[in-house]
């Protein structure tokens, strides 16, 4: 997704990207798919870095949802013939990859736009093509036919961001390898909530399970990522790889529903959340609360681009109350009913500015079918930049109420996936996870900064 976009189809609410301290993640591509006929090195390392939109530059619209998308995980590569430099945001919540296109004959190549006029391998897709007419695509607006009989696509998001242009195919280069006929959107019209930051990126690399996503077009059987904390390197690894130093993964199956439902995203990475524990105490939440209903509302999606985790109201309220109870006496609650961080976090605390360490915090464990994810330490509370009350800074609980955002789903954010090896096994339709120091994993792969 772009630096602030992650899609939450089917209503195309974007996955939520928020202000996050700068850190650098490296990206490893490991291609071991026999369907790919081009030659690649066993491990190809590319930089994947995080860009941050300063809080003071955040654009607000009074008639739009109040969340922001201020973190981008970007990778640099080249596209076209001759190759043009592009910077794309990795988005595991979107299907269609796209580039910001500038068709001017006189424009020079830059990493912020792609000029299809200068690429001899660029091929626009006609509206009669099955790629255009396939109505199973999870586009917010179905692709249509423009005045030139070319396939026209419009992508829109709940924060009023949008992109519009034509579907096309061109050659993508990763390292020294060329990948021909990759389908993407060549977007001429971009409306951004923050034009200054958005201008640094050329577009988006869709990574969900849709047939037009980058992962699907490449035919990767699986991919993995390991998000490290702050200034330490992490990694994204495309393809199948086994490491002797990696502990056995615990797998949870991906949930698939064949029947189209209005609130269920069928190409998201959906798992079954079964319960929540606080300090190993299982909360009294019926399992039915975590199951999608007859409309598809209530699915649990895992996404690397979402910073925080969002729970539907019934589960969130029980978790909030228990965490509040277990921190009574060790933390001072911020009593301001008008302050709701990012529009969804209404449990916040006052911490003296001269206090360098938080007191021991209860761990929160998300219980999935066959696996668990435990959130501890600094990932439990988030220091809100720029919020000072007297001599206190404000820290907020990093689990939010999805109901306040109008999101009909549980979303597991990347902050809670830090130092967890996450494997997305597309062939066996499962997600594997195990706790690990991601900075050390990066060093083992020769990715230390």
Phi and psi in degrees as a GROMACS rama.xvg file:
@    title "Ramachandran Plot"
@    xaxis  label "Phi"
@    yaxis  label "Psi"
@TYPE xy
-69.4819  -171.814  UNK-2
-65.9538  -6.70507  UNK-3
-142.871  17.0944  UNK-4
-117.752  134.895  UNK-5
-146.472  128.761  UNK-6
-86.3068  137.276  UNK-7
-115.455  65.0844  UNK-8
-57.3088  157.394  UNK-9
-91.0404  -12.1461  UNK-10
-85.8871  -0.411091  UNK-11
59.1006  33.5108  UNK-12
-69.7998  134.413  UNK-13
-75.9557  149.277  UNK-14
-60.2544  152.4  UNK-15
-97.1803  118.761  UNK-16
-112.192  128.676  UNK-17
-125.635  167.837  UNK-18
-57.3505  132.548  UNK-19
-146.489  139.493  UNK-20
-57.0928  142.506  UNK-21
-61.856  130.282  UNK-22
-142.674  163.21  UNK-23
-115.223  128.736  UNK-24
-117.462  137.137  UNK-25
-98.4583  158.065  UNK-26
-124.186  126.857  UNK-27
-111.788  124.194  UNK-28
-101.665  120.807  UNK-29
-119.266  112.172  UNK-30
-103.892  115.863  UNK-31
-131.983  34.6612  UNK-32
-98.4187  119.304  UNK-33
-65.4003  -14.3437  UNK-34
-73.4884  -19.7475  UNK-35
-86.604  119.876  UNK-36
-90.9374  -5.07169  UNK-37
-92.1653  160.325  UNK-38
-94.0886  133.007  UNK-39
-133.161  151.811  UNK-40
-65.0793  155.044  UNK-41
-55.5429  -38.0386  UNK-42
-139.999  122.873  UNK-43
-115.564  117.659  UNK-44
-100.069  124.946  UNK-45
-126.582  148.841  UNK-46
-76.4399  133.653  UNK-47
-123.653  108.906  UNK-48
-118.37  160.327  UNK-49
-99.9437  130.312  UNK-50
-108.799  146.557  UNK-51
-123.13  133.233  UNK-52
-89.8423  121.584  UNK-53
-58.5352  142.178  UNK-54
-56.3951  -34.3267  UNK-55
-70.1723  -15.2753  UNK-56
-98.9616  3.84137  UNK-57
-67.7765  128.843  UNK-58
-88.0666  134.987  UNK-59
-120.397  138.362  UNK-60
-118.676  127.354  UNK-61
-66.2581  -19.5381  UNK-62
-110.012  19.2781  UNK-63
-121.981  165.238  UNK-64
-59.2294  146.975  UNK-65
-84.3864  4.22192  UNK-66
-87.051  158.279  UNK-67
-122.601  166.01  UNK-68
-133.689  85.8363  UNK-69
-114.505  16.746  UNK-70
-124.962  134.405  UNK-71
-130.173  137.031  UNK-72
-106.628  108.159  UNK-73
-114.539  148.543  UNK-74
-130.329  141.493  UNK-75
-103.121  134.469  UNK-76
-151.793  -171.016  UNK-77
-127.579  152.189  UNK-78
-139.864  142.403  UNK-79
95.6993  176.948  UNK-80
-131.64  111.149  UNK-81
-69.1355  160.91  UNK-82
-63.757  137.91  UNK-83
-113.623  139.258  UNK-84
-71.3016  132.616  UNK-85
-135.76  154.941  UNK-86
-123.396  119.113  UNK-87
-118.923  141.234  UNK-88
-85.8061  128.713  UNK-89
-77.3626  122.18  UNK-90
-131.443  102.756  UNK-91
-78.4757  0.641948  UNK-92
-106.051  5.27335  UNK-93
-126.278  156.479  UNK-94
-94.5767  -59.9484  UNK-95
-81.0014  123.407  UNK-96
-76.6046  149.151  UNK-97
-150.545  157.432  UNK-98
-125.204  144.935  UNK-99
-76.7125  115.696  UNK-100
-101.909  142.36  UNK-101
-127.672  110.062  UNK-102
-92.4393  11.2018  UNK-103
-66.3214  134.23  UNK-104
-63.7747  -29.1483  UNK-105
-98.0449  -2.57738  UNK-106
-71.6684  141.751  UNK-107
-89.5555  154.149  UNK-108
-68.1363  133.811  UNK-109
-145.061  163.444  UNK-110
-76.1563  -7.55188  UNK-111
-93.8302  -15.1662  UNK-112
-142.33  160.228  UNK-113
-118.676  131.307  UNK-114
-105.265  103.646  UNK-115
-66.6526  -24.688  UNK-116
-62.5211  -31.9293  UNK-117
-88.4855  2.50951  UNK-118
-110.203  117.558  UNK-119
-73.6928  -16.4503  UNK-120
-96.1156  -0.0499911  UNK-121
-70.9054  129.239  UNK-122
-131.714  110.63  UNK-123
-68.6582  149.378  UNK-124
-98.5483  122.39  UNK-125
-69.1354  155.489  UNK-126
-70.4588  -13.8131  UNK-127
-81.4155  -9.84261  UNK-128
-68.9386  146.49  UNK-129
-63.0765  -26.3412  UNK-130
-61.1057  -33.0366  UNK-131
-86.3926  -37.1841  UNK-132
-86.7122  -11.1999  UNK-133
-65.6557  110.565  UNK-134
-82.4867  1.53775  UNK-135
-81.0654  -8.53314  UNK-136
-60.8677  138.882  UNK-137
-89.0439  55.6874  UNK-138
-86.261  145.473  UNK-139
-60.375  -37.1343  UNK-140
-125.754  127.734  UNK-141
-55.4607  143.105  UNK-142
-59.5804  148.12  UNK-143
-133.69  -172.688  UNK-144
-112.16  127.015  UNK-145
-90.9031  -174.353  UNK-146
-67.2597  -18.8289  UNK-147
-97.2215  12.5818  UNK-148
62.5645  30.1864  UNK-149
-106.214  153.286  UNK-150
-70.6783  124.175  UNK-151
-111.87  133.294  UNK-152
-128.403  143.051  UNK-153
-128.316  125.659  UNK-154
-114.225  128.209  UNK-155
-132.007  154.808  UNK-156
-134.797  161.573  UNK-157
-68.6713  -13.7776  UNK-158
-95.3937  15.8895  UNK-159
79.8732  4.72058  UNK-160
-78.2202  150.62  UNK-161
-159.923  160.384  UNK-162
-142.631  149.568  UNK-163
-147.677  135.984  UNK-164
174.361  -156.655  UNK-165
-107.759  148.003  UNK-166
-76.7203  142.46  UNK-167
-152.593  175.546  UNK-168
-134.481  145.299  UNK-169
-158.537  175.644  UNK-170
-89.9777  128.247  UNK-171
-104.89  141.697  UNK-172
-117.002  126.296  UNK-173
-119.679  111.49  UNK-174
65.3879  -126.109  UNK-175
-98.9659  10.8142  UNK-176
-109.769  139.405  UNK-177
-105.426  139.409  UNK-178
-122.317  101.404  UNK-179
-78.0718  157.545  UNK-180
59.2467  40.429  UNK-181
-80.9946  125.463  UNK-182
-82.5462  134.235  UNK-183
-153.78  173.269  UNK-184
-97.5572  126.904  UNK-185
-98.013  96.0638  UNK-186
-94.2466  118.595  UNK-187
-87.2751  -29.9958  UNK-188
-113.607  118.868  UNK-189
-124.574  122.989  UNK-190
-110.27  119.028  UNK-191
-117.708  145.751  UNK-192
-72.5144  -20.8928  UNK-193
-144.768  92.1229  UNK-194
-64.924  -30.5587  UNK-195
-64.9382  -50.944  UNK-196
-72.2536  -37.8264  UNK-197
-65.1839  -28.4456  UNK-198
-68.0542  -12.7139  UNK-199
-77.0688  -18.0708  UNK-200
-113.57  149.1  UNK-201
-87.0904  -29.2549  UNK-202
175.557  -150.284  UNK-203
-134.863  141.955  UNK-204
-112.003  104.204  UNK-205
-70.2179  133.809  UNK-206
-129.421  14.9177  UNK-207
-82.9166  -162.359  UNK-208
-91.63  5.72109  UNK-209
-65.8222  153.932  UNK-210
-66.4739  -21.3632  UNK-211
-97.3482  1.15882  UNK-212
-67.2637  159.324  UNK-213
-60.3621  -42.0645  UNK-214
-62.6612  -44.0997  UNK-215
-67.6511  -43.0267  UNK-216
-63.998  -32.5757  UNK-217
-80.7493  -17.2514  UNK-218
74.8582  27.6629  UNK-219
-67.6193  132.518  UNK-220
-73.3314  -25.3962  UNK-221
-163.624  163.618  UNK-222
-147.015  159.454  UNK-223
-137.045  155.377  UNK-224
-144.351  158.544  UNK-225
-140.326  108.79  UNK-226
-93.935  119.969  UNK-227
-90.5103  172.887  UNK-228
-86.782  129.313  UNK-229
49.9734  -112.079  UNK-230
-85.8376  5.29589  UNK-231
-96.3484  150.448  UNK-232
-74.894  144.094  UNK-233
-120.758  -159.987  UNK-234
-159.391  153.188  UNK-235
-124.764  130.047  UNK-236
-126.972  118.861  UNK-237
-99.2067  128.47  UNK-238
110.219  -174.002  UNK-239
-101.073  131.336  UNK-240
-153.085  141.796  UNK-241
-120.872  131.653  UNK-242
-120.848  132.287  UNK-243
-66.4964  -26.0599  UNK-244
-84.5513  -5.99081  UNK-245
-90.089  125.748  UNK-246
-64.1456  155.483  UNK-247
-56.4033  138.606  UNK-248
-84.2909  148.845  UNK-249
-98.4028  127.556  UNK-250
-105.668  142.111  UNK-251
-125.876  134.545  UNK-252
-70.8281  146.407  UNK-253
-75.5592  139.92  UNK-254
-89.4583  128.211  UNK-255
-126.15  133.76  UNK-256
-123.5  119.214  UNK-257
-75.4569  -31.2413  UNK-258
-78.8959  126.607  UNK-259
-60.918  129.072  UNK-260
-126.493  145.449  UNK-261
-63.0001  -28.7401  UNK-262
-114.017  16.9189  UNK-263
-116.559  122.785  UNK-264
-87.9496  107.794  UNK-265
-76.9648  -13.4351  UNK-266
-110.382  9.20764  UNK-267
-80.8191  165.069  UNK-268
-87.4101  90.6633  UNK-269
-102.614  131.673  UNK-270
-125.925  174.311  UNK-271
-105.506  107.913  UNK-272
-76.6444  131.007  UNK-273
-114.33  -20.3177  UNK-274
-175.58  172.275  UNK-275
-136.747  135.184  UNK-276
-118.846  144.745  UNK-277
-121.24  118.045  UNK-278
51.5674  45.6655  UNK-279
68.2897  6.11388  UNK-280
-91.5517  115.138  UNK-281
-71.7856  124.351  UNK-282
-74.8991  146.725  UNK-283
-77.5856  66.8182  UNK-284
-113.823  120.249  UNK-285
-58.9291  140.743  UNK-286
-59.3683  -26.7698  UNK-287
-62.2967  -23.8699  UNK-288
-65.4879  -27.3783  UNK-289
-93.7186  -0.956874  UNK-290
-97.2371  138.165  UNK-291
-58.1958  140.239  UNK-292
-86.7843  -169.382  UNK-293
-67.1341  -14.975  UNK-294
-94.3275  -9.14935  UNK-295
95.7735  -7.61511  UNK-296
-66.9432  139.5  UNK-297
105.964  10.6624  UNK-298
-72.174  158.057  UNK-299
-111.885  116.649  UNK-300
-111.904  136.673  UNK-301
-102.015  127.343  UNK-302
-145.336  132.915  UNK-303
-76.4064  -16.2672  UNK-304
-93.2102  -13.4351  UNK-305
-84.6003  128.107  UNK-306
-74.5082  -52.1615  UNK-307
-100.599  176.526  UNK-308
-109.817  137.783  UNK-309
-122.925  131.799  UNK-310
-118.534  146.053  UNK-311
-63.4333  152.417  UNK-312
-51.5367  -41.9407  UNK-313
-63.2357  -41.2013  UNK-314
-76.1765  -39.4215  UNK-315
-60.624  -43.5019  UNK-316
-61.2057  -41.797  UNK-317
-65.263  -43.5856  UNK-318
-63.7842  -45.5246  UNK-319
-58.8148  -46.7129  UNK-320
-63.988  -40.6557  UNK-321
-70.002  -41.1469  UNK-322
-65.3712  -40.0504  UNK-323
-61.0795  -41.7958  UNK-324
-65.0015  -41.8167  UNK-325
-77.4126  -14.7392  UNK-326
-103.317  2.04129  UNK-327
-61.279  129.968  UNK-328
94.5721  -21.4668  UNK-329
-108.369  -20.0791  UNK-330
-134.736  147.077  UNK-331
-97.8982  119.043  UNK-332
-69.3142  139.802  UNK-333
-84.5317  104.776  UNK-334
-90.3604  85.0528  UNK-335
-145.32  99.4053  UNK-336
-63.6372  -15.8652  UNK-337
-90.3507  -5.24596  UNK-338
-104.086  113.236  UNK-339
-129.497  105.869  UNK-340
-62.3369  128.207  UNK-341
53.9984  23.5831  UNK-342
74.4276  3.525  UNK-343
-139.874  -17.6992  UNK-344
-103.788  104.902  UNK-345
-106.492  9.28941  UNK-346
-113.438  106.498  UNK-347
-132.129  162.027  UNK-348
-131.782  153.49  UNK-349
-98.9529  125.879  UNK-350
-125.748  126.571  UNK-351
-52.6066  138.585  UNK-352
-62.0616  -27.223  UNK-353
-87.8801  3.40276  UNK-354
-88.8897  112.947  UNK-355
-84.5283  -20.7611  UNK-356
-131.157  140.221  UNK-357
-78.0896  152.929  UNK-358
-66.5823  164.489  UNK-359
-54.7274  132.74  UNK-360
-112.56  145.338  UNK-361
-67.0017  138.939  UNK-362
-77.1523  147.504  UNK-363
-115.285  125.679  UNK-364
-115.639  126.242  UNK-365
-92.4441  121.9  UNK-366
-100.486  113.903  UNK-367
-103.221  169.865  UNK-368
-68.0469  104.57  UNK-369
92.8939  -4.35226  UNK-370
-156.457  160.84  UNK-371
-134.112  153.538  UNK-372
-129.122  117.164  UNK-373
-105.221  127.92  UNK-374
-105.486  123.702  UNK-375
-133.549  171.136  UNK-376
55.0854  -131.108  UNK-377
-65.8475  -15.5445  UNK-378
-81.3505  -7.2695  UNK-379
-82.7306  -42.3303  UNK-380
-120.34  144.844  UNK-381
-120.786  126.691  UNK-382
-76.0587  121.087  UNK-383
-83.1611  115.607  UNK-384
-63.0798  134.543  UNK-385
81.068  -1.27272  UNK-386
-100.815  107.816  UNK-387
-124.523  131.811  UNK-388
-124.573  103.317  UNK-389
64.7681  -120.689  UNK-390
-101.319  18.9829  UNK-391
-117.139  144.851  UNK-392
-95.8998  163.621  UNK-393
-110.426  127.007  UNK-394
-116.74  136.839  UNK-395
-120.318  148.414  UNK-396
-60.9203  133.403  UNK-397
-88.5498  13.6411  UNK-398
-108.514  129.026  UNK-399
-115.977  166.952  UNK-400
-92.1874  107.721  UNK-401
-62.3213  -28.42  UNK-402
-61.1337  -33.7987  UNK-403
-68.9477  -19.5603  UNK-404
-98.5223  -6.67135  UNK-405
73.7985  23.597  UNK-406
-97.7502  123.865  UNK-407
-92.8507  49.2566  UNK-408
-161.244  161.131  UNK-409
-91.1287  134.724  UNK-410
-128.198  121.164  UNK-411
-93.8072  113.474  UNK-412
-87.9083  167.06  UNK-413
-72.0539  -23.5217  UNK-414
-59.9493  -37.7443  UNK-415
-85.37  -2.91746  UNK-416
-101.393  2.05729  UNK-417
-61.7123  139.276  UNK-418
58.9219  34.9143  UNK-419
-129.914  125.358  UNK-420
-75.6973  118.814  UNK-421
-112.457  117.536  UNK-422
-112.544  126.526  UNK-423
-104.626  99.2549  UNK-424
-91.285  97.1104  UNK-425
-73.3895  -32.5423  UNK-426
-66.926  -42.7682  UNK-427
-99.1077  4.16778  UNK-428
52.8693  60.4618  UNK-429
-153.274  160.514  UNK-430
-120.611  128.696  UNK-431
-108.081  145.366  UNK-432
-147.97  149.069  UNK-433
-157.474  141.973  UNK-434
-69.7229  139.279  UNK-435
-161.178  152.457  UNK-436
-76.5457  106.956  UNK-437
-67.1632  -30.2775  UNK-438
-66.2018  -37.7642  UNK-439
-70.2645  -36.0474  UNK-440
-62.7006  -40.277  UNK-441
-63.2181  -38.6486  UNK-442
-65.4805  -37.8206  UNK-443
-63.4442  -27.346  UNK-444
-94.7971  12.7941  UNK-445
73.0216  31.7565  UNK-446
-114.696  17.3034  UNK-447
-64.2068  141.966  UNK-448
